[in-house]
Amino acid sequence: MASKEKQKSLNPLNSWATIILLCLVLGLAPFTPEPHVWGKIKWVLGGADGMKLMDWGDLVLHGFPWLLLGRLFILKVGTFIRGL
């Protein structure tokens, strides 16, 4: 059991440091004038008029680290709640 937990913790997708680094570097790049993912989200919420396949790909690429962060948060909260 302990080796399974250790193997699970070695997975970079279960590491807070890795996921936060991805969010800061890939999730927010380019930083000026606003984070790219934020601009894409506003574009989609505004109706996604004129979005091309490349724009959707950008949204997926820049949004993926944030999805990983949400996933890790849910996993850790679920583990914490089960431990109570």
C-alpha positions in Angstrom: 0.0 0.0 0.0 2.8 2.4 0.9 4.6 1.8 -2.4 1.4 2.5 -4.3 1.0 5.8 -2.5 4.6 6.7 -3.2 4.3 5.9 -6.8 1.1 8.0 -7.0 2.9 11.0 -5.4 5.8 10.7 -7.9 3.5 11.4 -10.8 4.1 15.0 -11.9 0.4 15.4 -12.7 -0.2 14.9 -8.9 2.4 17.5 -7.8 1.2 20.9 -6.7 4.6 22.5 -7.7 4.4 21.1 -11.2 0.8 22.1 -11.8 1.2 25.6 -10.4 4.4 26.1 -12.5 2.4 25.0 -15.6 -0.4 27.4 -14.7 2.0 30.3 -14.2 4.1 29.7 -17.3 1.8 28.1 -19.9 -1.6 28.9 -18.5 -1.0 32.7 -18.3 1.5 33.2 -21.2 1.7 35.7 -22.9 1.3 38.0 -19.9 0.7 41.3 -21.6 -1.6 43.0 -22.3 -3.7 40.3 -20.6 -3.2 36.5 -20.1 -4.0 34.7 -23.4 -6.4 32.2 -21.8 -8.4 35.1 -20.2 -8.8 36.7 -23.6 -9.9 33.4 -25.1 -12.4 32.8 -22.3 -13.9 36.3 -22.8 -14.1 35.6 -26.6 -16.0 32.4 -26.0 -18.3 34.0 -23.5 -18.9 36.8 -26.0 -20.2 34.3 -28.5 -17.0 33.0 -30.1 -17.7 35.0 -33.3 -14.8 34.6 -35.7 -12.9 31.9 -33.7 -11.0 29.6 -35.9 -9.6 26.1 -35.2 -6.3 27.6 -34.1 -8.1 29.8 -31.5 -9.9 26.7 -30.1 -6.5 25.0 -30.0 -5.0 27.9 -28.1 -7.9 27.8 -25.6 -7.2 24.1 -25.0 -3.5 24.5 -24.8 -3.6 27.5 -22.4 -6.6 26.1 -20.4 -5.2 22.6 -19.8 -3.0 23.5 -16.9 -6.0 25.1 -15.2 -8.0 21.9 -15.7 -5.2 19.9 -14.1 -5.2 22.3 -11.2 -8.9 21.8 -10.7 -8.5 18.1 -11.0 -5.7 18.0 -8.4 -7.7 20.2 -6.0 -10.7 17.8 -6.3 -8.5 14.8 -5.8 -6.8 16.3 -2.7 -10.1 17.5 -1.1 -11.7 14.1 -1.8 -8.7 12.3 -0.1 -8.9 14.8 2.8 -12.6 14.2 3.3 -12.3 10.4 3.2 -9.6 10.7 5.8 -11.9 12.4 8.3 
